[in-house]
Amino acid sequence: MARPEIYVSTDVETDGPIPGPHSMLSFASAAYTAGKELVGTFSANLVTLPGAAGHPDTMAWWATQPDAWRACRENPEEPAEAMVRYAKWLGGLPGKPVFVGYPAAFDFMFVYWYLIRFTGASPFSHSALDLKTYAMALLGTEFRATTKRSMPRAWFDDLPHRHVALDDAVEQGALFCAMLAARSGFIATS
């Protein structure tokens, strides 16, 4: 019997638009079953990459988010250590990990780059599931018109979105599970 998919909702906080010249400051994942059971979480704050620097536009945005900035700079660890722990955590999930992000293109780019750079492999392979694209397909809307404001309120749990990676990963994972339930015609519990 095939192992079930585990939806790994992941959020990153960075100091710039691309990995390498800029660093992933913090990342977190919340692993959910299709039935909305939260089976585990992972989070880490990272030391910045040698030679990398914050992008001026991103750093100006961070200046408006002092609480989130403090949260992502507490107890940073070396990326190599964190990514090895993360890969091990992913391998211990009770199913095949599927990366889920909002926007997946941005979050996956950083996580994939760091996994390849520091562990040599990605348990997600080369793919990621984008919440906005999935919502577009469910709602029959155009891509740019598909925003959280245009999504049904029933899809949202009362969870914070504070630009703190773990909070945002949990919130987005619950949103994805609500989308799965809407598609399947069942009400996810738990």
LINFEN-V424591 format. One line per field, one symbol per residue. ss: DSSP state (a for helix, b for strand, c for the rest). psi: psi as a letter, one per 20 degrees, with the letter a starting at -180 (. if undefined). A space follows every 50 residues. Layout:
ss: ???
psi: ???
//
This chain:
ss: ccccbbbbbbbbbbccccbccbcbbbbbbbbbcccccbbbbbbbbbcccc cccccaaaaaaacccaaaaaaaacccbcaaaaaaaaaaaaaccccbbbbb bccaaaaaaaaaaaaaaaacccccccccbbaaaaaaaaaccccccccaaa ccaaacccccccccaaaaaaaaaaaaaaaaaaaacccccc
psi: pqqqqponppqqprjriqqfhrqohqqqqopqrhjkpoirqpqqpqqqqp iqqppggghhghhimhghgghiiplqrphggghggghggghiqkappppp rnphgggggggggggggiiiroiicjqqppggggggggikrqghiorhhi qphiiprmqqnjkpggghggghghgghhgggggijqoqr.
//
